[in-house]
Amino acid sequence: MNRQRQAELFLVITTIIAACGWIFSREAISGMPVFAFLGLRFLGAALVLLPFCRGQRIALAKLRQVFISALWMALTLCLWIWSVSTTPSLGEGAFIMSLSMLFVPLVA
């Protein structure tokens, strides 16, 4: 398989995984509180990433940038949760979420 076909296959697989994530998130939000879902999600991600962070330090000067990035990420995540929980179809929620990408050049 040439590299072009392999890249296209990876894009299709990634798209399918992302679509399944939207469906699973919608089902999880309907069955549990939103902040419990977010907490479990971030706890799981932290446990997966923890072994890779061992021995790493963040410079104090970079801490402000990390905090600002975290705030923007939290805002985007809240928009995503709101779009999944309030719209009748996942397509509308995905469109609302895609609007958050328009703010990236403004923030950068």
N, CA, C and O atoms as CSV, one atom per row, in Angstrom:
chain,resi,resn,atom,element,x,y,z
A,1,MET,N,N,0.853,-1.173,0.000
A,1,MET,CA,C,0.000,0.000,0.000
A,1,MET,C,C,0.902,1.240,0.000
A,1,MET,O,O,1.801,1.374,0.831
A,2,ASN,N,N,0.639,2.139,-0.951
A,2,ASN,CA,C,1.488,3.333,-1.003
A,2,ASN,C,C,1.116,4.307,0.110
A,2,ASN,O,O,0.085,4.161,0.767
A,3,ARG,N,N,1.966,5.288,0.304
A,3,ARG,CA,C,1.808,6.204,1.442
A,3,ARG,C,C,0.550,7.064,1.319
A,3,ARG,O,O,-0.060,7.406,2.333
A,4,GLN,N,N,0.156,7.414,0.109
A,4,GLN,CA,C,-1.053,8.224,-0.083
A,4,GLN,C,C,-2.289,7.447,0.368
A,4,GLN,O,O,-3.133,7.987,1.083
A,5,ARG,N,N,-2.397,6.205,-0.038
A,5,ARG,CA,C,-3.539,5.371,0.368
A,5,ARG,C,C,-3.533,5.125,1.871
A,5,ARG,O,O,-4.584,5.120,2.511
A,6,GLN,N,N,-2.350,4.923,2.427
A,6,GLN,CA,C,-2.236,4.697,3.865
A,6,GLN,C,C,-2.689,5.933,4.638
A,6,GLN,O,O,-3.383,5.815,5.648
A,7,ALA,N,N,-2.300,7.114,4.169
A,7,ALA,CA,C,-2.717,8.357,4.823
A,7,ALA,C,C,-4.232,8.532,4.740
A,7,ALA,O,O,-4.868,8.933,5.716
A,8,GLU,N,N,-4.807,8.233,3.583
A,8,GLU,CA,C,-6.258,8.347,3.428
A,8,GLU,C,C,-6.992,7.345,4.319
A,8,GLU,O,O,-8.032,7.663,4.895
A,9,LEU,N,N,-6.451,6.149,4.428
A,9,LEU,CA,C,-7.055,5.142,5.305
A,9,LEU,C,C,-7.017,5.594,6.761
A,9,LEU,O,O,-7.995,5.422,7.488
A,10,PHE,N,N,-5.899,6.168,7.190
A,10,PHE,CA,C,-5.802,6.676,8.558
A,10,PHE,C,C,-6.800,7.804,8.806
A,10,PHE,O,O,-7.369,7.892,9.893
A,11,LEU,N,N,-7.020,8.666,7.815
A,11,LEU,CA,C,-8.011,9.737,7.968
A,11,LEU,C,C,-9.422,9.174,8.108
A,11,LEU,O,O,-10.208,9.663,8.919
A,12,VAL,N,N,-9.744,8.157,7.329
A,12,VAL,CA,C,-11.072,7.541,7.424
A,12,VAL,C,C,-11.254,6.874,8.783
A,12,VAL,O,O,-12.303,7.019,9.412
A,13,ILE,N,N,-10.241,6.146,9.237
A,13,ILE,CA,C,-10.321,5.485,10.545
A,13,ILE,C,C,-10.458,6.513,11.662
A,13,ILE,O,O,-11.250,6.326,12.585
A,14,THR,N,N,-9.688,7.600,11.581
A,14,THR,CA,C,-9.772,8.659,12.585
A,14,THR,C,C,-11.156,9.296,12.599
A,14,THR,O,O,-11.692,9.591,13.667
A,15,THR,N,N,-11.735,9.509,11.429
A,15,THR,CA,C,-13.078,10.087,11.344
A,15,THR,C,C,-14.115,9.163,11.966
A,15,THR,O,O,-15.022,9.628,12.656
A,16,ILE,N,N,-13.994,7.874,11.732
A,16,ILE,CA,C,-14.933,6.910,12.314
A,16,ILE,C,C,-14.800,6.882,13.832
A,16,ILE,O,O,-15.805,6.846,14.542
A,17,ILE,N,N,-13.575,6.899,14.331
A,17,ILE,CA,C,-13.365,6.911,15.785
A,17,ILE,C,C,-13.944,8.185,16.396
A,17,ILE,O,O,-14.575,8.132,17.452
A,18,ALA,N,N,-13.734,9.336,15.737
A,18,ALA,CA,C,-14.278,10.598,16.249
A,18,ALA,C,C,-15.805,10.570,16.254
A,18,ALA,O,O,-16.428,11.050,17.201
A,19,ALA,N,N,-16.406,10.019,15.215
A,19,ALA,CA,C,-17.871,9.930,15.167
A,19,ALA,C,C,-18.396,9.035,16.282
A,19,ALA,O,O,-19.412,9.344,16.904
A,20,CYS,N,N,-17.709,7.930,16.536
A,20,CYS,CA,C,-18.117,7.055,17.646
A,20,CYS,C,C,-17.985,7.783,18.980
A,20,CYS,O,O,-18.800,7.584,19.881
A,21,GLY,N,N,-16.966,8.621,19.106
A,21,GLY,CA,C,-16.792,9.405,20.327
A,21,GLY,C,C,-17.965,10.339,20.572
A,21,GLY,O,O,-18.401,10.500,21.712
A,22,TRP,N,N,-18.485,10.961,19.509
A,22,TRP,CA,C,-19.651,11.830,19.658
A,22,TRP,C,C,-20.855,11.024,20.141
A,22,TRP,O,O,-21.583,11.457,21.035
A,23,ILE,N,N,-21.054,9.868,19.552
A,23,ILE,CA,C,-22.207,9.040,19.928
A,23,ILE,C,C,-22.072,8.557,21.370
A,23,ILE,O,O,-23.031,8.630,22.138
A,24,PHE,N,N,-20.897,8.067,21.739
A,24,PHE,CA,C,-20.688,7.588,23.110
A,24,PHE,C,C,-20.823,8.724,24.117
A,24,PHE,O,O,-21.366,8.528,25.204
A,25,SER,N,N,-20.336,9.901,23.766
A,25,SER,CA,C,-20.443,11.050,24.673
A,25,SER,C,C,-21.899,11.443,24.874
A,25,SER,O,O,-22.320,11.750,25.990
A,26,ARG,N,N,-22.656,11.432,23.800
A,26,ARG,CA,C,-24.081,11.781,23.919
A,26,ARG,C,C,-24.798,10.789,24.832
A,26,ARG,O,O,-25.608,11.192,25.667
A,27,GLU,N,N,-24.515,9.521,24.683
A,27,GLU,CA,C,-25.134,8.505,25.533
A,27,GLU,C,C,-24.680,8.643,26.983
A,27,GLU,O,O,-25.481,8.479,27.904
A,28,ALA,N,N,-23.406,8.940,27.189
A,28,ALA,CA,C,-22.891,9.092,28.556
A,28,ALA,C,C,-23.520,10.295,29.246
A,28,ALA,O,O,-23.853,10.228,30.429
A,29,ILE,N,N,-23.683,11.390,28.518
A,29,ILE,CA,C,-24.266,12.598,29.101
A,29,ILE,C,C,-25.737,12.372,29.448
A,29,ILE,O,O,-26.237,12.931,30.423
A,30,SER,N,N,-26.425,11.561,28.658
A,30,SER,CA,C,-27.839,11.314,28.966
A,30,SER,C,C,-28.001,10.430,30.199
A,30,SER,O,O,-29.071,10.417,30.807
A,31,GLY,N,N,-26.957,9.690,30.579
A,31,GLY,CA,C,-27.078,8.779,31.703
A,31,GLY,C,C,-26.363,9.198,32.968
A,31,GLY,O,O,-26.514,8.548,34.003
A,32,MET,N,N,-25.584,10.274,32.909
A,32,MET,CA,C,-24.848,10.705,34.100
A,32,MET,C,C,-24.686,12.220,34.068
A,32,MET,O,O,-24.820,12.833,33.009
A,33,PRO,N,N,-24.399,12.830,35.217
A,33,PRO,CA,C,-24.205,14.279,35.240
A,33,PRO,C,C,-23.022,14.695,34.360
A,33,PRO,O,O,-22.047,13.958,34.210
A,34,VAL,N,N,-23.135,15.879,33.790
A,34,VAL,CA,C,-22.128,16.365,32.844
A,34,VAL,C,C,-20.748,16.438,33.486
A,34,VAL,O,O,-19.765,15.987,32.897
A,35,PHE,N,N,-20.665,17.001,34.688
A,35,PHE,CA,C,-19.353,17.161,35.312
A,35,PHE,C,C,-18.769,15.830,35.769
A,35,PHE,O,O,-17.549,15.695,35.854
A,36,ALA,N,N,-19.611,14.849,36.064
A,36,ALA,CA,C,-19.100,13.509,36.370
A,36,ALA,C,C,-18.477,12.894,35.117
A,36,ALA,O,O,-17.428,12.255,35.189
A,37,PHE,N,N,-19.125,13.088,33.978
A,37,PHE,CA,C,-18.582,12.596,32.713
A,37,PHE,C,C,-17.248,13.259,32.402
A,37,PHE,O,O,-16.285,12.586,32.034
A,38,LEU,N,N,-17.192,14.577,32.548
A,38,LEU,CA,C,-15.940,15.292,32.278
A,38,LEU,C,C,-14.841,14.868,33.245
A,38,LEU,O,O,-13.690,14.692,32.846
A,39,GLY,N,N,-15.197,14.707,34.513
A,39,GLY,CA,C,-14.207,14.291,35.501
A,39,GLY,C,C,-13.643,12.917,35.206
A,39,GLY,O,O,-12.431,12.713,35.286
A,40,LEU,N,N,-14.504,11.974,34.866
A,40,LEU,CA,C,-14.037,10.628,34.523
A,40,LEU,C,C,-13.178,10.640,33.263
A,40,LEU,O,O,-12.185,9.919,33.161
A,41,ARG,N,N,-13.576,11.460,32.320
A,41,ARG,CA,C,-12.825,11.542,31.066
A,41,ARG,C,C,-11.417,12.080,31.301
A,41,ARG,O,O,-10.442,11.526,30.794
A,42,PHE,N,N,-11.314,13.162,32.071
A,42,PHE,CA,C,-9.999,13.743,32.323
A,42,PHE,C,C,-9.176,12.889,33.276
A,42,PHE,O,O,-7.951,12.851,33.162
A,43,LEU,N,N,-9.816,12.212,34.202
A,43,LEU,CA,C,-9.082,11.303,35.083
A,43,LEU,C,C,-8.471,10.156,34.279
A,43,LEU,O,O,-7.318,9.783,34.494
A,44,GLY,N,N,-9.240,9.612,33.369
A,44,GLY,CA,C,-8.716,8.549,32.509
A,44,GLY,C,C,-7.561,9.027,31.646
A,44,GLY,O,O,-6.562,8.325,31.493
A,45,ALA,N,N,-7.696,10.222,31.080
A,45,ALA,CA,C,-6.609,10.772,30.260
A,45,ALA,C,C,-5.366,11.035,31.099
A,45,ALA,O,O,-4.247,10.789,30.651
A,46,ALA,N,N,-5.560,11.534,32.311
A,46,ALA,CA,C,-4.416,11.800,33.191
A,46,ALA,C,C,-3.691,10.515,33.558
A,46,ALA,O,O,-2.462,10.487,33.610
A,47,LEU,N,N,-4.441,9.457,33.812
A,47,LEU,CA,C,-3.812,8.181,34.155
A,47,LEU,C,C,-3.034,7.595,32.978
A,47,LEU,O,O,-1.993,6.967,33.170
A,48,VAL,N,N,-3.538,7.801,31.767
A,48,VAL,CA,C,-2.823,7.314,30.584
A,48,VAL,C,C,-1.544,8.117,30.353
A,48,VAL,O,O,-0.517,7.550,29.980
A,49,LEU,N,N,-1.600,9.434,30.571
A,49,LEU,CA,C,-0.446,10.298,30.300
A,49,LEU,C,C,0.564,10.356,31.436
A,49,LEU,O,O,1.705,10.767,31.224
A,50,LEU,N,N,0.170,9.958,32.618
A,50,LEU,CA,C,1.042,10.067,33.791
A,50,LEU,C,C,2.411,9.406,33.620
A,50,LEU,O,O,3.409,10.020,33.998
A,51,PRO,N,N,2.516,8.209,33.079
A,51,PRO,CA,C,3.855,7.614,32.931
A,51,PRO,C,C,4.786,8.413,32.015
A,51,PRO,O,O,6.004,8.366,32.187
A,52,PHE,N,N,4.232,9.140,31.051
A,52,PHE,CA,C,5.056,9.920,30.134
A,52,PHE,C,C,5.532,11.231,30.751
A,52,PHE,O,O,6.474,11.841,30.245
A,53,CYS,N,N,4.902,11.672,31.830
A,53,CYS,CA,C,5.230,12.950,32.466
A,53,CYS,C,C,6.208,12.807,33.616
A,53,CYS,O,O,6.589,13.804,34.229
A,54,ARG,N,N,6.610,11.620,33.911
A,54,ARG,CA,C,7.482,11.386,35.051
A,54,ARG,C,C,8.820,12.095,34.872
A,54,ARG,O,O,9.505,11.903,33.867
A,55,GLY,N,N,9.181,12.907,35.845
A,55,GLY,CA,C,10.447,13.625,35.810
A,55,GLY,C,C,10.418,14.926,35.031
A,55,GLY,O,O,11.435,15.617,34.967
A,56,GLN,N,N,9.299,15.281,34.442
A,56,GLN,CA,C,9.198,16.520,33.672
A,56,GLN,C,C,8.797,17.675,34.583
A,56,GLN,O,O,8.001,17.500,35.506
A,57,ARG,N,N,9.342,18.832,34.324
A,57,ARG,CA,C,9.024,20.041,35.090
A,57,ARG,C,C,8.613,21.158,34.136
A,57,ARG,O,O,9.108,21.248,33.013
A,58,ILE,N,N,7.701,22.005,34.604
A,58,ILE,CA,C,7.294,23.182,33.844
A,58,ILE,C,C,7.955,24.391,34.476
A,58,ILE,O,O,7.896,24.581,35.691
A,59,ALA,N,N,8.583,25.206,33.644
A,59,ALA,CA,C,9.215,26.421,34.145
A,59,ALA,C,C,8.140,27.368,34.663
A,59,ALA,O,O,7.035,27.433,34.124
A,60,LEU,N,N,8.480,28.090,35.704
A,60,LEU,CA,C,7.524,29.010,36.319
A,60,LEU,C,C,7.067,30.086,35.331
A,60,LEU,O,O,5.924,30.540,35.388
A,61,ALA,N,N,7.955,30.490,34.433
A,61,ALA,CA,C,7.602,31.510,33.443
A,61,ALA,C,C,6.557,30.992,32.453
A,61,ALA,O,O,5.769,31.780,31.929
A,62,LYS,N,N,6.538,29.712,32.193
A,62,LYS,CA,C,5.580,29.119,31.255
A,62,LYS,C,C,4.230,28.823,31.898
A,62,LYS,O,O,3.263,28.522,31.199
A,63,LEU,N,N,4.159,28.905,33.208
A,63,LEU,CA,C,2.937,28.548,33.915
A,63,LEU,C,C,1.756,29.439,33.513
A,63,LEU,O,O,0.623,28.963,33.443
A,64,ARG,N,N,2.006,30.699,33.254
A,64,ARG,CA,C,0.942,31.621,32.829
A,64,ARG,C,C,0.373,31.189,31.474
A,64,ARG,O,O,-0.843,31.178,31.282
A,65,GLN,N,N,1.255,30.834,30.540
A,65,GLN,CA,C,0.803,30.378,29.228
A,65,GLN,C,C,0.002,29.083,29.337
A,65,GLN,O,O,-0.994,28.898,28.638
A,66,VAL,N,N,0.440,28.205,30.206
A,66,VAL,CA,C,-0.278,26.948,30.416
A,66,VAL,C,C,-1.668,27.227,30.975
A,66,VAL,O,O,-2.642,26.602,30.554
A,67,PHE,N,N,-1.767,28.153,31.912
A,67,PHE,CA,C,-3.051,28.485,32.521
A,67,PHE,C,C,-4.011,29.090,31.493
A,67,PHE,O,O,-5.189,28.734,31.464
A,68,ILE,N,N,-3.519,29.994,30.656
A,68,ILE,CA,C,-4.367,30.612,29.627
A,68,ILE,C,C,-4.836,29.561,28.621
A,68,ILE,O,O,-6.003,29.552,28.228
A,69,SER,N,N,-3.936,28.686,28.209
A,69,SER,CA,C,-4.315,27.614,27.280
A,69,SER,C,C,-5.358,26.697,27.903
A,69,SER,O,O,-6.293,26.262,27.231
A,70,ALA,N,N,-5.196,26.406,29.183
A,70,ALA,CA,C,-6.156,25.541,29.872
A,70,ALA,C,C,-7.533,26.195,29.943
A,70,ALA,O,O,-8.549,25.516,29.798
A,71,LEU,N,N,-7.572,27.494,30.164
A,71,LEU,CA,C,-8.864,28.187,30.198
A,71,LEU,C,C,-9.565,28.124,28.843
A,71,LEU,O,O,-10.767,27.867,28.781
A,72,TRP,N,N,-8.826,28.355,27.763
A,72,TRP,CA,C,-9.422,28.280,26.436
A,72,TRP,C,C,-9.882,26.862,26.118
A,72,TRP,O,O,-10.932,26.663,25.506
A,73,MET,N,N,-9.098,25.892,26.533
A,73,MET,CA,C,-9.483,24.499,26.307
A,73,MET,C,C,-10.741,24.148,27.096
A,73,MET,O,O,-11.614,23.442,26.591
A,74,ALA,N,N,-10.838,24.634,28.322
A,74,ALA,CA,C,-12.033,24.391,29.131
A,74,ALA,C,C,-13.255,25.043,28.499
A,74,ALA,O,O,-14.337,24.455,28.491
A,75,LEU,N,N,-13.092,26.251,27.971
A,75,LEU,CA,C,-14.199,26.927,27.301
A,75,LEU,C,C,-14.658,26.139,26.077
A,75,LEU,O,O,-15.858,25.988,25.847
A,76,THR,N,N,-13.718,25.644,25.305
A,76,THR,CA,C,-14.052,24.836,24.137
A,76,THR,C,C,-14.753,23.545,24.544
A,76,THR,O,O,-15.702,23.113,23.890
A,77,LEU,N,N,-14.285,22.939,25.618
A,77,LEU,CA,C,-14.903,21.705,26.098
A,77,LEU,C,C,-16.331,21.959,26.572
A,77,LEU,O,O,-17.225,21.152,26.320
A,78,CYS,N,N,-16.543,23.074,27.254
A,78,CYS,CA,C,-17.907,23.414,27.689
A,78,CYS,C,C,-18.814,23.646,26.490
A,78,CYS,O,O,-19.980,23.254,26.514
A,79,LEU,N,N,-18.293,24.281,25.438
A,79,LEU,CA,C,-19.074,24.467,24.219
A,79,LEU,C,C,-19.418,23.119,23.595
A,79,LEU,O,O,-20.534,22.924,23.114
A,80,TRP,N,N,-18.473,22.199,23.603
A,80,TRP,CA,C,-18.711,20.872,23.044
A,80,TRP,C,C,-19.793,20.134,23.836
A,80,TRP,O,O,-20.708,19.555,23.250
A,81,ILE,N,N,-19.689,20.156,25.151
A,81,ILE,CA,C,-20.685,19.477,25.988
A,81,ILE,C,C,-22.058,20.119,25.806
A,81,ILE,O,O,-23.070,19.423,25.724
A,82,TRP,N,N,-22.086,21.432,25.743
A,82,TRP,CA,C,-23.358,22.130,25.541
A,82,TRP,C,C,-23.964,21.747,24.198
A,82,TRP,O,O,-25.168,21.507,24.104
A,83,SER,N,N,-23.129,21.689,23.152
A,83,SER,CA,C,-23.661,21.366,21.830
A,83,SER,C,C,-24.160,19.924,21.758
A,83,SER,O,O,-25.143,19.648,21.071
A,84,VAL,N,N,-23.506,19.017,22.449
A,84,VAL,CA,C,-23.953,17.618,22.445
A,84,VAL,C,C,-25.235,17.457,23.250
A,84,VAL,O,O,-26.122,16.699,22.859
A,85,SER,N,N,-25.337,18.165,24.373
A,85,SER,CA,C,-26.473,17.937,25.268
A,85,SER,C,C,-27.735,18.697,24.877
A,85,SER,O,O,-28.827,18.293,25.275
A,86,THR,N,N,-27.626,19.776,24.119
A,86,THR,CA,C,-28.812,20.590,23.857
A,86,THR,C,C,-29.399,20.442,22.468
A,86,THR,O,O,-30.538,20.852,22.243
A,87,THR,N,N,-28.669,19.876,21.537
A,87,THR,CA,C,-29.197,19.780,20.179
A,87,THR,C,C,-29.868,18.428,19.965
A,87,THR,O,O,-29.443,17.423,20.536
A,88,PRO,N,N,-30.919,18.402,19.140
A,88,PRO,CA,C,-31.627,17.139,18.917
A,88,PRO,C,C,-30.844,16.137,18.067
A,88,PRO,O,O,-31.051,14.930,18.193
A,89,SER,N,N,-29.956,16.617,17.212
A,89,SER,CA,C,-29.173,15.689,16.393
A,89,SER,C,C,-27.689,15.987,16.563
A,89,SER,O,O,-27.303,17.117,16.861
A,90,LEU,N,N,-26.869,14.976,16.373
A,90,LEU,CA,C,-25.431,15.161,16.538
A,90,LEU,C,C,-24.847,16.046,15.447
A,90,LEU,O,O,-23.817,16.686,15.659
A,91,GLY,N,N,-25.487,16.094,14.285
A,91,GLY,CA,C,-24.999,16.952,13.204
A,91,GLY,C,C,-25.039,18.421,13.588
A,91,GLY,O,O,-24.105,19.167,13.293
A,92,GLU,N,N,-26.114,18.843,14.245
A,92,GLU,CA,C,-26.206,20.233,14.700
A,92,GLU,C,C,-25.172,20.516,15.776
A,92,GLU,O,O,-24.555,21.581,15.782
A,93,GLY,N,N,-24.978,19.572,16.684
A,93,GLY,CA,C,-23.962,19.742,17.721
A,93,GLY,C,C,-22.573,19.824,17.139
A,93,GLY,O,O,-21.744,20.606,17.604
A,94,ALA,N,N,-22.309,19.019,16.119
A,94,ALA,CA,C,-20.996,19.057,15.469
A,94,ALA,C,C,-20.781,20.395,14.774
A,94,ALA,O,O,-19.669,20.922,14.772
A,95,PHE,N,N,-21.842,20.948,14.182
A,95,PHE,CA,C,-21.711,22.257,13.545
A,95,PHE,C,C,-21.415,23.339,14.575
A,95,PHE,O,O,-20.550,24.185,14.348
A,96,ILE,N,N,-22.117,23.325,15.698
A,96,ILE,CA,C,-21.856,24.311,16.747
A,96,ILE,C,C,-20.423,24.178,17.243
A,96,ILE,O,O,-19.741,25.179,17.462
A,97,MET,N,N,-19.973,22.956,17.418
A,97,MET,CA,C,-18.607,22.728,17.885
A,97,MET,C,C,-17.585,23.192,16.860
A,97,MET,O,O,-16.529,23.705,17.229
A,98,SER,N,N,-17.884,23.020,15.584
A,98,SER,CA,C,-16.933,23.441,14.557
A,98,SER,C,C,-16.747,24.953,14.553
A,98,SER,O,O,-15.720,25.450,14.089
A,99,LEU,N,N,-17.721,25.682,15.060
A,99,LEU,CA,C,-17.582,27.136,15.134
A,99,LEU,C,C,-16.482,27.557,16.099
A,99,LEU,O,O,-15.922,28.645,15.962
A,100,SER,N,N,-16.170,26.714,17.065
A,100,SER,CA,C,-15.108,27.070,18.010
A,100,SER,C,C,-13.755,27.150,17.320
A,100,SER,O,O,-12.864,27.853,17.795
A,101,MET,N,N,-13.585,26.442,16.210
A,101,MET,CA,C,-12.316,26.497,15.475
A,101,MET,C,C,-12.101,27.859,14.823
A,101,MET,O,O,-10.969,28.226,14.509
A,102,LEU,N,N,-13.172,28.603,14.621
A,102,LEU,CA,C,-13.031,29.935,14.036
A,102,LEU,C,C,-12.358,30.909,14.992
A,102,LEU,O,O,-11.812,31.925,14.562
A,103,PHE,N,N,-12.392,30.608,16.284
A,103,PHE,CA,C,-11.801,31.497,17.272
A,103,PHE,C,C,-10.304,31.285,17.449
A,103,PHE,O,O,-9.639,32.108,18.077
A,104,VAL,N,N,-9.766,30.208,16.914
A,104,VAL,CA,C,-8.340,29.912,17.099
A,104,VAL,C,C,-7.451,31.026,16.553
A,104,VAL,O,O,-6.532,31.445,17.258
A,105,PRO,N,N,-7.673,31.532,15.330
A,105,PRO,CA,C,-6.806,32.630,14.864
A,105,PRO,C,C,-6.928,33.893,15.712
A,105,PRO,O,O,-5.962,34.642,15.854
A,106,LEU,N,N,-8.097,34.129,16.268
A,106,LEU,CA,C,-8.270,35.320,17.100
A,106,LEU,C,C,-7.495,35.205,18.402
A,106,LEU,O,O,-6.945,36.191,18.892
A,107,VAL,N,N,-7.452,34.007,18.962
A,107,VAL,CA,C,-6.761,33.789,20.228
A,107,VAL,C,C,-5.252,33.734,20.025
A,107,VAL,O,O,-4.485,34.227,20.852
A,108,ALA,N,N,-4.837,33.128,18.919
A,108,ALA,CA,C,-3.398,32.982,18.653
A,108,ALA,C,C,-2.796,34.339,18.398
A,108,ALA,O,O,-1.594,34.446,18.153
